[in-house]
Amino acid sequence: MRIVELLLYVASFTVVTRGESEIITQTYVSEFFELKNGHMIFTKTEKTPVDMPLGDYAITGFFGEIVDENNNSVPLSTVYTHHWVMDNDVHSNKLCNGPEYVFGIGAESRNSEVNFPAGMGVHISGKRYWGANLHLLHTEGLAGDNPHKAAKECNECYYAPTKGDECKPHRNGTFQCCGETDYKGTVGTCPLAKTDEDPNKSGPSYALRYRLNYTRDVANTKSLEIGVITTPNCETYYEVYRNDDEPEHLSSTTFQIPRDMTIYTAIGHQHTGALNISMFKNGEFVCASYPTYGTEEGVAGNEKGYLVKMSGCINESTGPLVLKAGDSVRLDAYYFVGSHDPRLLYSDGTHLNVMSYMYTAYAFDGDAKESASSEMYMTPQ
């Protein structure tokens, strides 16, 4: 196994004026990881440092995608991006006792750039450690007569005896069957068509290319917090099973708001099979994020049968969502679980290891110092 020591930073740097502040756009590339056919990688943030700006700044937007050694975009049908997220050494998710990250997400990220409203951003100060959790699966060369079925079962963390000691039949659909302890892509594989490959032969390598928008004009940038709420009940993932009698599966969770706050940005994250994820305030519909599915085989950004984009729910054009202490926020997430899903290249109704997240950028109302130190989770009802 080799971790390729290639260019970690791409010299891409632009400056534009937005409102009264200069916005800097800088592009970086993570370290490259070798990932042979069928192999998975699940890095840990504390062991996978990534480059970020130095000093004090405010993040105003971000974008990311997986690239090869030639800096070309890699189709999801080659390397599936289950998720990529970045976190630092001081962030905490104050809304949900669940997923922890500042930015990033999954297969849709290539077409779902996030930009916070003008004059707002996530304040970063001092010397911070930043790390990445990259969960990638190379789904070429898999066993079976149907490559689309094989890719689905690899991406959805189905049990297979080739996936390492942590993957057991009773852990079907869990991260243990998706390379959770495979930090370098060497522990196990999804079942392969050919198992006699030379173990000393190098495979292709891939990296995360990410673009950050930020400003040094921190004093004139309203500080935002980042939080993620999920259904069901702040869980990281869950599963949905085929049901032709009721082909739309609903997961719904209601949260109690702990204190006055305003959400300025919200965008959903779901997996293949999703129909939408929506937000309600005190029982009244607020907004929904809808998936887009690709229509061209092997085309990066429009991969046929894959979820390639999520629409925004709350952003600068919709205006913010104002919440008061005691209000309720409900997330409703739908997946299609009928036997035949015409959006996909293979479907059987069941989807394992799915997610239903709402990524939010918000500010608690009141004293800024008090808000910054508040550790108040929403309470699932």
N, C-alpha and C positions, 0 to 999 in steps of 0.2 A: 504493500500500500504506500502510495506517495501522496503528500499534500503539495501541490504544485506551487513553487515559489515564483509566481509571475507578478505582473504589475498589479499592485494593490490599490493604486490611486490613479484615476483618470484625470488628466489635466484639462478639465472642462470647467470654466469659470466665467459667469456673466453677471452683470449688474444692471438692474432696471429700477425705475422709480415707480412706486405704487403708493398713491396718496402723498404723504409727506416723508415717507421712508424709502431708503434704497433697499431693494430686495436682491440678495446675492443668490445665484443658483450655482450649485457645485455638484459635480458628479463623482462618485467613488465606485470602486469595485472591491468586493471582499476578497479574501484568499480563495484560491481555486481548490476544489475537492475532486479527486478522481472518483468516478462513479461508473462502474462497469454495468453491463446489461443485468437487469434484475436487482441490482443493489439499491440499498436505501441509506440515507444519512439523516441523522437527527442530532444536530449540534446543540451544545449547551451555551447559553449566553455567557456564563462565567468562564468558559474555555474558548470562546470564539470572539476575540476583540475585533472591533471594526473602527475605521477612521471616521471622525467627526470634526467639525470646526473646533478651534481652541478659543478659550476665553469666554466672555459673556455674549450671548446672542439669543434670539427668539426664533424658533422654528415656525415658519408660516405655511409650509406645504411639503409633500414628499411623494415619491414615486419609486417603484422598484420592479425588477424582473430578473429572470435567470438568463445568463449568457454563456456561450462557449469560449474556448481559448482564443478565438478570433474576434471576440466581442460581438458576436452575432446573437440575436434573440433566439432562444431555444423553444420549439413548440412543446406544449403540454403533453402531446402524444409521444414525445421522446423522453422528456424529464418532467414529471408531474410535480407542480409546486403545491404540496399539501398546505404548507404555510411557510412564511418567513416573517419574523418579527424582531424588532430591536427594543432593547430596554437599557436603562442605565442604573447606576448604583444607588439612586435616591428615589426613584419613582415607585409609587404604589397605586393600585387601582382602588379608589375610594368608593366606588359605586357597587362593586360586586366582588365577593370573596371568591374570585375565580381567575380568569386569564390575566396575566400581567405583561403589558408591553406599552411602549410609547407610540410606535407606529409600525406599519407593515400589515400584511395578512396573507392572502392565498392566491389561488389560480387566477382570480379576477384582477389582480393588482396591476397588470400590464395596461389595462384599459380603465382603471379606476383611480386615477391620480387624485389625491386629497389636497385641497388648499383651503386654509381657514379664511374667514372674512377679513377684509382689509382692516389694518390697524390692530390685528389680534395675532397671538402666537404663543407657543409654549416656551417659557423662559428657561434658559439653561445658564447656570453660573458656576464659576470655579472649574477646577479640574475634575471631570467626570469620567468614569469608566463606562464605555458602551460595548455591548455584546449582542450577538445575533443568534437566534434559534432558527436554523434552517432545516426544514423537513422536506427532503426531495426524494423522489423515487424514479429510477430509470426503468421504463416499462417496455423497452425493446427486447426482442429475443426471448419472450416468455413462452412457457409450455402451453399446449392446448391447441385445439383446432380453430378456436375463435379468439383472435388477438385482442378484440375489444372487450370480451368477457374477462380475459386474463388480466388486462390492464385495469379493469374495474375492480377486480378482486384484490389486486396488488394495492391500488390506491386507497381502497376502503378497508385495508388492514385485516383481510380475511386470514384465518389460521392456515398455516402450511408448515410442514415439518422442517422445511429448509430455512426457516426464518430465525433460527437461533434458539438458545435454551430458554429464553424468557417467553417465547411464544408457545402457549399451550392451547389445547382445544377449548378450554373454558375461558380463555382470553381472546377468543375470536372477536374481531372488531375493535380491539383496544390498541393503544400505542405500543404495547409489548409485542404485538404482531405487525408493527409498522416501523421497526428499527429504533425504538425509543432509547436503547442503550448503544446504538450503533453510531458513534461519534465520527467515525472515519470511513464508513461504508464497507466494513470488512466482516461484520458479525454474521450476517445471514443474507439470503436473497429471496425474492419472490421466485416461484418455481420456473426453471429455465428449460428451454427446448434442448439446449446443448449444455452438458455438465462437464465436458472434458476439456474446457478451455485452459490454456497454460496460465497457472496462477501468477507467474512472473511477468506475463505480458501486460503492459500498461493499458488502461482504458481511457476514454475521454474524460476531460475535466470541465467542471462548471463552477460558476460563481454568481453571486448576487451583485448586480449593478444597480445602484440606488442614487437617486437625485434628490438633493435637499434644497429647499428654498428657506432662506433665513435672513434676518436683519440684525445689524449691530445697534440699531436704534431702539434699544430695549426700553428706555424710559418712556417712549411714546407708543409702546405696543402693549395693549391690554393682555394681561397674563391669563392663559387658559390652562385648565387641568385636562388630563386625558383619563377617560374611564371607559370600561367595556362592560355592558350588561348582556347577559345571555339567557336563553331559554333552552332547556328546562332548568330553572332554579340555580342559575350561575354555573351550571355544569360546563366542562370543557367540550365534551362531545356526547353524542347519544346515537341511537340507531332507530331506523324506521323499517317496517316490514310490509311485504306485499299484502295488499288488501283490495281486491277488485270490486268488492261491494261498496267500500268507502275509499276511493282512490286518492283523496286529499288528506294527508296526515297533518294534524294540528298539534303543535306544542305551544302552550300559553303560560306565561308567568307574569304575575302582577307584583310590582315593587312599591313599597312605601317610601316617599321622599323624606329624608331626614332633616333637611333645612332648605331655606330659600336658595334657588339656583337657577341659572339660565343655560340652556344648551344651544350652542351656536353652530355646531356641526354634528351631523349624525349620518352614518352610512352602514348598511348591513353587510354581513359576511355570511355566506352559505356555501354549500357544496353542490356537486352535480345531483340533479333531481329536484332541486329547490324550485318553488313557485314564487315565494316572496317572504319578506319579513316586515312587519308593520308595527307602528308605535301608537299607543292610545294614551290620552291624558284624562283621568277621571271618567273613563268609559267612552270618551269621544275620540274618533279617529284623528290622528295628527298627520301621519305620513307613512309611506312604504318605500322600501328598497326592492327593486325588481331585478332578477337576473337576465342576462343576455346569453344565449347559447351560440357557439360558433357554427359555421356552415361550410368551411373548407378544410378538407383533410390535410393535415401537416402544415398548415399556415399559421405561423406564430401570431397570436392576437385574435385569430378567428378559427381556432381549432374545432373542427366538426365534432359535435357530441359533447363538448366540454363547456362548463360554465366559464365565460370569459370576461364578464363585466357585471358589476352591481351598480345600480343607479343610486344617486344620493337621496337621502331622506330629509335632512335639514341642512341648509347651506345659506350662503349670502343671499341668494335669490328668493328663498322661501321666507327668510326672516327667522329669528330665534324662537325657541320654545321656553316660555317663562313658567317656572314651577315654584310652588310654595310648600313649606313644610306641611306634611300631612296629605299632600296630593298623592295620587296613585299614577304609576306609569305601567302600562301593560305591553308586553311583547307577544305578538302572535306570529309564529313561523310555520309556513306550509311547505310540505314536500309532496311530490306526486309519487304514489306507491302502487299505481296500476301496473299490470303486467307489461304493457307496451307503452313506452314513452317515446313518441315520434321525434323528440328533440335529440335523442341519444343514439349512438351507434349500436349499443347493446343495453338492454334493460330487462330486468326480471321483477321489478317492483320493490325489492329490498335494497336498502342503502345502509351500510354500516359506517361508523365513525363520522357521522355528519355533524355539522356545527350550525348554530344560529346565534350570531353575535350582532350587537349594535355598538359600533365604535362611536364614541362621543367626545367632543371637545366642549368644555363647559366652564363656568365660573360660579363658585358659591357667592352669594350676595353677602355684603357685610365687610368686616375688617379683613384686609388682605392677609395680614400675618396670621390671624386666627384661621382663615380658610386654608392657608398653606399647610398648617399643622393638623388639620382635622382628619381623623381616621374614622369616617362614618360611612358604613356600608348601607346601601339600600337593603331593605328587608323583604325577601320574597314572601308573598302572602299565601 
